Each structure stands twice: as C-alpha cells, then as structure tokens.
Amino acid sequence: MLGQVNPVAFNLFGISVYWYAIIIVSGIVLAVWLSSREAVRVGLKEDDVIDFMLWGLPSAIIGARLYYVIFQWQDYVNNPIEIILTRNGGLAIYGGLIGGGLALFFFTRHRFISTWTFLDIAAPSVILAQGIGRWGNFMNHEAYGPATTRGFLEGLHLPKFIIDNMNIDGTYHQPTFLYESIWNVLGFIVLVLLRKKKHFLKEGEVVLSYIVWYSFGRFFIEGMRTDSLYAFGDIRVSQLFSLVLFFGAIGLMIFRRKKGSVPFYDREKGIKKAV
C-alpha cells in the first residue's frame, strides 16, 4: 500500500493545521535568524531584520496570493471568498517576492538603510527558505511534473516515501518540487560562498546573483510543471518573468559595475563598528 502523506499535521481546537503552513513558517524563521546574524556583520542591528518582517511578511503573503489569483481569476470570479483561503496552497513565489520587495524598499527608506545592503543580507536566506518551502508543496501533493514511471523515479535513487507520494491519482509524476528544492539549496551554498569572498561582489550583487541563479533554474523547472499559470498558449507566466529577471539582473550588474562608484559588499563593517 502506498505511503501517502496526510497534508494535515494535526488538529488544534477543531482547526486543521497543515504541514504546508508549518514548513513555510519554519523556512521563514530560519531565514530571519540567518539574516539577523548577517545584519550584525555588515553593521546593522538584528532588530532591523525582525522589524522588517512585521512589514514584509504580510506584504509577501498578500503579493503571493494576488499574483496567483490574478492569473487564475476564472477559479475565483464566482466565489471570491475563496481568495482569502490559502490553507491548501495557491501562493505564487514571484508574487511574494514582489510584495516583500516593495515593503523592503519603503522600510529601508524609512530606516535610512541601504536597500541594496539589506537585499544582500536577505537573499541567501530567502532562497534557502524557498528550498524548504517546496516541501510544503510535496505535503500537499502539488507542484509536480509530467507523468513518468515508478522505474524512472527509482532510477533517480529517491527515497521510497518520495516515490510513493509522486503517485497522484494512480499516475506517477516527476518530482519538480524536489528539483527546485535542490536547486535552491545549491543556490544558497553558492551565494554564501560568494558573499564570503572579500572584495569579490559589489553591494547589490549578492541579490542580483540570487535573481540570476533562481530565475535560470525556475525557467526550466517551470516548463515541466503541470499546474503552471499560463500567459498564452504553452508559455508559462513564471517562465516569462524568469527571462525578464535573468537578463535584467545581468544587465543591471554590468551597468552598476561600469559606474565604478559602487562599493564592495563589506562583511567586516560590523566588526569595525564594534571596535
């Protein structure tokens, strides 16, 4: 018998608490902790990151939901109350990044903090949280790829519990959630290593590198998913957005390098400040 996971972790006072929510929150908590530690290294305060979450988290959730609803409006036009019900998924990560990014812009302006520096602090933690969050999709049996065979999945040497849960309604599917999770975790490692190299990345290039890495992988993985939001024909919304972000980030990186006045990302600023 297949070992299908239950999307509901437990019930609390009659309310179902979903694994999706637990995993997403866990990723956010880890991201905040890691970002807080990095903030101190660059001369900011831990409270700056925590305070931002009071602005950024609600904005990211609203943005993620609105992005999804806009491109799936036919599913909500006759039952708009469903728009606020997110327990079963229906959050688009690009919408969350847009919503959180707007909140971050106004927050940093309000606090007189460099927006680029704050983005550099957060970027590796965000992509790690995204990698963790994809396991919420696994628990919900969503964000999977095209039909395949059990033999193909076994050939990838995946754990049995993943293979079993890739059987959706009697058909095995490719675990695109897993592909993206692995890609994001690798991205976290790459960004952290690049950020540690002294006088290698300019201010703002950590987050721009994150955009390049994430959008490149997302373009190809999105093309495999069966639950994508479509722009037109077979073209996915996230694929178009990935292309814009990929080339836009590279172009902006080149442009800022040519300016010559952009300082290097400095992880010793906090140490110097403390001394």
C-alpha positions in Angstrom: 0.0 0.0 0.0 1.3 3.4 -0.9 2.6 5.5 2.0 0.6 8.7 1.1 1.3 11.6 3.5 -1.6 13.5 5.1 -1.5 17.2 4.3 -2.9 17.8 7.8 -0.3 17.7 10.5 -2.7 17.8 13.4 -6.0 19.4 14.6 -6.0 22.1 17.2 -9.3 23.0 18.8 -11.1 21.7 15.7 -8.9 23.6 13.3 -6.7 21.7 10.9 -3.0 22.7 10.9 -1.4 21.9 7.6 2.1 20.7 7.0 2.3 23.3 4.3 2.0 26.1 6.8 4.4 24.5 9.3 7.1 24.1 6.6 6.6 27.6 5.2 6.8 29.1 8.7 9.9 27.0 9.5 11.7 28.3 6.4 10.8 31.9 7.3 12.1 31.5 10.9 15.4 30.1 9.7 15.7 32.9 7.1 15.1 35.6 9.7 17.7 34.0 12.1 20.4 33.7 9.3 19.6 37.2 8.0 19.9 38.7 11.6 23.3 37.2 12.0 24.5 38.6 8.7 23.0 42.0 9.5 25.3 42.4 12.5 28.3 41.6 10.4 27.5 44.4 8.0 26.9 47.0 10.7 23.1 46.8 11.1 21.1 45.6 14.0 19.3 42.2 14.5 16.2 44.2 15.2 16.3 45.7 11.7 15.6 42.3 10.2 12.9 41.4 12.8 11.2 44.7 12.5 11.1 44.4 8.7 9.3 41.1 9.0 6.4 42.9 10.5 6.2 44.8 7.2 7.5 42.3 4.8 5.8 39.0 5.7 2.2 40.3 5.4 3.1 42.1 2.2 4.8 38.9 0.8 1.7 36.7 1.6 -0.7 39.3 0.0 1.5 39.6 -3.0 1.9 35.8 -3.4 -1.9 35.3 -3.2 -2.8 38.2 -5.5 -0.3 37.1 -8.1 -1.9 33.6 -8.1 -5.5 34.8 -8.1 -4.9 37.3 -10.9 -3.7 34.6 -13.3 -6.3 32.1 -12.1 -9.2 34.6 -11.9 -11.6 32.2 -13.6 -11.4 30.0 -10.5 -12.4 32.8 -8.1 -14.7 35.1 -10.1 -17.9 33.2 -9.0 -16.7 32.5 -5.5 -14.5 35.4 -4.3 -14.5 34.3 -0.7 -12.0 31.6 -1.8 -9.4 34.3 -2.4 -8.6 34.5 1.3 -8.5 30.8 1.8 -4.8 29.7 1.4 -4.5 26.6 3.6 -4.4 24.3 0.5 -1.8 26.3 -1.3 -2.3 28.8 -4.1 0.6 31.1 -3.3 3.0 32.2 -6.1 6.5 32.8 -5.0 7.2 35.5 -7.6 4.2 37.5 -6.2 5.6 37.0 -2.7 9.0 38.4 -3.9 7.3 41.4 -5.5 5.2 42.1 -2.4 8.1 41.6 0.0 10.4 43.7 -2.2 8.0 46.7 -2.2 7.7 46.5 1.5 11.5 46.3 1.9 12.0 49.4 -0.3 9.8 51.6 1.8 11.1 50.0 5.1 14.8 50.7 4.2 13.9 54.3 3.1 12.1 54.8 6.4 15.1 53.5 8.4 17.8 55.2 6.3 19.3 51.8 5.5 20.8 50.9 2.1 18.2 48.9 0.2 20.9 47.0 -1.7 22.7 46.0 1.5 19.5 44.8 3.1 18.7 42.8 0.0 22.2 41.3 0.0 21.7 40.3 3.7 18.4 38.6 2.9 19.0 36.9 -0.5 20.8 33.7 0.6 18.3 33.2 3.4 15.4 33.7 1.1 16.5 31.2 -1.5 17.1 28.7 1.3 13.6 29.3 2.7 12.2 28.8 -0.8 14.0 25.4 -1.0 12.5 24.4 2.3 9.1 25.7 1.3 8.9 23.4 -1.7 8.4 20.5 0.7 5.2 22.1 1.6 4.1 21.5 -2.0 5.2 17.9 -1.5 2.9 17.5 1.5 0.0 19.0 -0.5 0.8 16.7 -3.5 1.2 19.7 -5.8 3.9 21.4 -7.9 4.7 18.1 -9.7 5.8 17.4 -13.2 4.6 15.3 -16.1 3.7 11.6 -15.9 6.5 9.1 -15.6 7.1 5.6 -14.4 8.0 4.2 -11.0 11.1 2.7 -12.6 12.3 6.2 -13.7 11.8 7.5 -10.1 13.6 4.5 -8.7 16.4 5.2 -11.2 16.9 8.6 -9.5 17.6 6.7 -6.2 14.9 8.7 -4.5 13.7 7.6 -1.0 10.6 5.4 -1.1 8.4 7.9 0.6 9.0 10.4 -2.2 8.3 7.9 -4.9 5.1 6.7 -3.2 3.9 10.3 -2.9 4.6 11.0 -6.6 1.7 8.7 -7.4 -1.0 11.2 -7.9 -4.4 9.6 -8.7 -2.8 6.4 -9.9 -0.1 8.0 -12.1 3.5 8.6 -11.2 4.8 12.1 -11.8 8.2 13.8 -11.8 9.1 15.5 -8.5 9.6 19.0 -9.8 9.2 20.3 -6.3 12.3 18.3 -5.4 14.3 19.6 -8.4 13.6 23.2 -7.4 14.3 22.5 -3.7 17.7 21.1 -4.6 18.4 23.9 -7.0 17.6 26.5 -4.3 19.7 24.8 -1.6 22.6 24.7 -4.0 22.0 28.4 -4.7 22.1 29.2 -1.0 25.5 27.5 -0.8 26.9 29.3 -3.8 25.6 32.7 -2.6 27.1 32.2 0.9 30.5 31.2 -0.6 30.5 34.2 -3.0 29.5 36.6 -0.2 32.3 35.4 1.9 35.0 36.3 -0.7 36.4 39.6 0.3 36.2 42.3 -2.4 34.6 40.0 -4.9 31.0 41.1 -5.1 29.8 44.7 -5.2 27.0 46.0 -3.0 23.8 44.6 -4.5 25.4 41.8 -6.4 24.5 39.1 -3.9 20.8 39.7 -4.5 21.4 40.1 -8.3 23.3 36.8 -8.3 20.3 35.3 -6.4 18.0 36.5 -9.1 20.2 35.1 -11.9 20.5 31.7 -10.2 16.9 31.3 -9.2 15.3 32.6 -12.4 17.6 30.3 -14.5 16.6 27.2 -12.7 12.9 28.2 -12.4 12.6 28.8 -16.1 13.4 25.1 -16.9 11.7 23.6 -13.9 8.5 25.6 -14.5 8.4 24.2 -18.1 8.0 20.7 -16.6 5.2 21.5 -14.1 1.6 20.6 -14.8 0.0 23.2 -12.6 1.6 26.3 -14.0 -0.1 29.6 -14.5 -0.2 30.2 -18.3 0.3 33.6 -20.0 -0.7 32.4 -23.5 -0.5 29.1 -25.4 2.1 26.9 -23.7 4.0 29.8 -22.3 4.0 30.0 -18.5 3.8 33.2 -16.7 6.7 32.3 -14.5 8.9 31.4 -17.5 8.3 34.9 -19.0 9.0 36.5 -15.6 12.1 34.4 -15.2 13.5 35.5 -18.5 12.9 39.2 -17.7 14.6 38.8 -14.3 17.5 36.7 -15.6 18.5 39.2 -18.3 17.5 42.2 -16.2 19.7 41.2 -13.3 22.7 40.5 -15.5 22.2 43.8 -17.3 21.9 45.7 -14.1 25.0 44.1 -12.7 27.0 45.1 -15.8 25.6 48.6 -15.7 26.5 49.1 -12.0 30.0 47.7 -12.5 30.6 50.2 -15.2 29.6 53.1 -12.9 32.7 52.3 -10.8 31.3 54.1 -7.7 29.5 51.1 -6.2 31.3 49.9 -3.1 32.1 46.2 -2.4 29.9 44.2 -0.1 31.7 44.5 3.3 31.2 41.8 5.9 33.7 43.4 8.3 31.8 46.6 8.7 30.0 45.4 11.8 33.3 44.2 13.4 34.9 47.6 12.7 31.9 49.4 14.1 32.0 47.3 17.3 35.7 48.1 17.8 
